[in-house]
């Protein structure tokens, strides 16, 4: 059964270029270590809801946008193996310091999901 890591990330509009640079590097790292797919999607039609929404979920500020991202794996076991390799990859070391990330990692939302329907 396929497995997906999903992310919602608040990114300052002035740092979108830096975020995309990081995302392109990260996509290469994950794919090099066996991920089946890697997607970064920028908010386009994500109005702030009255109670819930993507912007509310990350407490999005006026000068930010939201990215929705996901990485696809064969299974949870496969994800765990890929992640071990990714965490050791020195290409990402420059971004492990929170002060160097082009977004507020404290407001990022992520989790792992079992794929139940796919076509």
Buried (B, 14 or more C-beta within 10 A) or exposed (E): EBBBBBBBBBBBEEBBEBBBEBBEBBBEBBBEBBBBEBBBEBBEEBEEEEEEBBBEBBEBEEEBBBBBBBBBBBEBEBBEBBBEEBEEBEEBEEBEEEEEBBBBEEBBEEEBEEEEEEE
